[in-house]
Amino acid sequence: MNGGSAESLQRAEELLERLRGKLEQLERLAEEGDADAAVDDLAEIAEIARELEAEIGRARTAADAGR
């Protein structure tokens, strides 16, 4: 694994942790019935998921370049 792919994987792990935290928060909001906050969290979850997908793509590209 080269440096670029390692950095991208580290960033992906950080994003995954953020995603997990937001999902837990979303579950709490759903239990509380706070629909407005839940919608806001869903938008943030979608953005984190897009960032995560992009970071995984960068890791793959970097790993392929290092072969």
C-alpha positions as CSV (number, residue, x, y, z in Angstrom):
1,M,0.0,0.0,0.0
2,N,1.5,3.4,-1.0
3,G,1.2,6.6,1.0
4,G,-1.7,8.0,-1.0
5,S,-3.9,5.0,-0.6
6,A,-3.0,4.8,3.1
7,E,-4.0,8.4,3.6
8,S,-7.2,7.9,1.7
9,L,-8.1,4.8,3.8
10,Q,-7.4,6.7,7.0
11,R,-9.7,9.5,5.9
12,A,-12.3,6.9,4.9
13,E,-12.1,5.4,8.4
14,E,-12.6,8.8,9.9
15,L,-15.6,9.5,7.7
16,L,-17.0,6.1,8.6
17,E,-16.8,6.9,12.3
18,R,-18.6,10.2,11.6
19,L,-21.3,8.3,9.6
20,R,-21.8,5.9,12.5
21,G,-22.2,8.7,14.9
22,K,-24.7,10.5,12.8
23,L,-26.7,7.2,12.3
24,E,-26.8,6.8,16.1
25,Q,-28.0,10.4,16.5
26,L,-30.6,9.8,13.8
27,E,-31.9,6.7,15.7
28,R,-32.2,8.9,18.9
29,L,-34.1,11.6,17.0
30,A,-36.4,9.0,15.5
31,E,-37.2,7.7,19.0
32,E,-37.8,11.2,20.2
33,G,-40.0,12.1,17.2
34,D,-37.9,15.1,16.1
35,A,-38.6,14.9,12.4
36,D,-37.0,18.3,11.5
37,A,-33.7,17.4,13.1
38,A,-33.9,13.9,11.6
39,V,-34.3,15.4,8.1
40,D,-31.2,17.6,8.8
41,D,-29.2,14.6,9.9
42,L,-30.3,12.6,6.8
43,A,-28.9,15.4,4.6
44,E,-25.6,15.3,6.6
45,I,-25.5,11.5,6.4
46,A,-25.9,11.7,2.6
47,E,-23.1,14.2,2.4
48,I,-20.8,12.0,4.5
49,A,-21.6,9.0,2.4
50,R,-20.7,10.9,-0.8
51,E,-17.4,12.0,0.8
52,L,-16.7,8.4,1.9
53,E,-17.4,7.1,-1.6
54,A,-15.0,9.6,-3.1
55,E,-12.3,8.8,-0.6
56,I,-12.6,5.1,-1.3
57,G,-12.3,5.9,-5.0
58,R,-9.1,7.9,-4.4
59,A,-7.7,5.0,-2.3
60,R,-8.4,2.6,-5.2
61,T,-6.8,4.9,-7.7
62,A,-3.8,5.4,-5.5
63,A,-3.4,1.7,-4.9
64,D,-3.7,0.9,-8.6
65,A,-1.1,3.6,-9.4
66,G,1.3,1.9,-6.9
67,R,1.1,-1.5,-8.6
